[in-house]
Amino acid sequence: MMPISVVAHQCGTCKFGDDASSSVLNLDCRAHDVENLYVVDSSFFPSSSATSPMLTVIANALRVGDRLIEKLP
């Protein structure tokens, strides 16, 4: 059995890319099929590294947040 520290950072569950037939999210982490669904946790990472991904998750969430602000009227 693995300790919780090993499985705490789930990654690679929501592939992202330009092609909706081979990915779930677009490059701004928005679901291809649901206009108002964004995934900004570590799910969009291709894999997990040996260190905590939290700073990268935070940076990406801020980037996606900026895209959302640009869409506001």
HELIX and SHEET records of a PDB file:
HELIX    1   1 ILE A    4  VAL A    7  1                                   4    
HELIX    2   2 SER A   42  PHE A   44  5                                   3    
HELIX    3   3 MET A   54  LYS A   71  1                                  18    
END                                                                             
